[in-house]
């Protein structure tokens, strides 16, 4: 990443939406902002546990004190216990529109619990509340929007930062920011090594990268040669030996470790201890609306272990056994629930219905090969696999089958918002994309089909479409790198140690990008 540091005329005001993920890292980011701008106004909206608030309050009476710190859980109690104010709801309908209000519900696995058809969601007190009083969903949404608009009015932020948009609180804050024309950004994984982008789009579509790419098509020299070289090496290496994104590899390794007998005994002991501690309120979790019940934590661990054991002991048919000489279309499934469907593709969250739509529109005599994501083993409802098995010309291949073999041998790949679309393009193929993804910025080399009833037309178009040139893919990748910074994926997801100098550089680069987005 190369960026010119701005000459700012005033100290920025930054609102952070924080949770347990990367909390310590974000505290260091906030302190770097204060070191650069001692009068910087910092505000925190905490969606995790109360101890995060306590950690922020420890900074009181220091140069790094936050100007405002709010705890989501305490507000939820008030929101859900307040009758729906339909006049207020009508006010937000006119202000933001029905589609925006519905997206706030769809984006959240608890408020939109019934939309999660392809995965298991651990129950929480909030889910119980909405089942007992369905209308309290709207009380929640109204209270959340009132809070977000009040926060913006009070703090007058130059930028709002959410570590990710994977729930109602984050997406509502983004929509409130959009209404006031204030930049709202999140951390988006570039799906390349340890590179992340500070992304101003709640659907992770990297609009800034898209603008740079359009300019770079006319004048490639806008991108530094070193970035061209790095991007070129990455693409060439992938084409020669395709490899999964780093975070996926680490998750799979962790799942295999946990699903050994010793790993499960260790995990079960931890879950049982947590179950008892939650029941007794010994770990500060009593009264937290979004806290998973201890029994649910144990149940999910058992489901994953049993599912993995069954999958590993099952006599697996290979891809070649399943398809033989038959032409086929590949449909890789995604983790569910996750922001990749709930936010990036909010109208198409039911993957089983998408498989049905596709199966009814593939060419006669072809097959549709479905492969699940390894982290979803044990998390699907039993009816999910049965539905797939009973659909004509639909075959499920083992989750352990080589993803890249499936892509290379398939006539076509259909994906919701997965990395598989981008990997297809890098391999010189033309995928059908149902949802939103950053590589749609390229405007070629894929077929975008947001309407599932038109998948058949999209398939025919894709089979006749010319792949995007590798030269353009390399240029687009270089454009991503021009807006990216390095943050260890293992540090992010698995809290591995990071050398102090690497951590310092990551924070410096991250703060540069936050300030670049500031509306000053």
Protein Blocks (a to p, Z undefined) as FASTA:
>chain_A
ZZdddddfbdcdddddddfeoklmmmmmmmmmmmmmmmbccddddfbdfklmmmmmmmgo
iakbcfbdcdfklmmmmmmmpccdfklmmmmmmmnopklmmmmmmmpmklmmmmmmkbcc
dddfklmmmmmmmmlmmmmmmmmmmmmmmmmmmnopabdcdfbdcbfklmmmmmmmmmno
pacdddddehiajadcddfbfklnommlmmmmmmmmmmmmlpcfklmmmmmmmmmmmmmm
gcddfklmmmmmmmmmmmpmklmmmmmmmmmmmmmmmmnopnopgopaklccfklmmmmm
mmmmmmmmmmmmpccddfklmnmmaccddddddddddfklmmmmmmlmblklmmmmmmmm
gcehiacdddddfklgopacfklmmmmmmpghiacddfkbcfklmmmmpmbdcdfkbmkl
mmmmmnopacddfbdcfklmnopoiacdfbfklmmmmmmmmmmpccddfklmmmmmmmmm
mmgccddfklmmnopacdfklmmmmmmmmmmmmmmmpcZZ
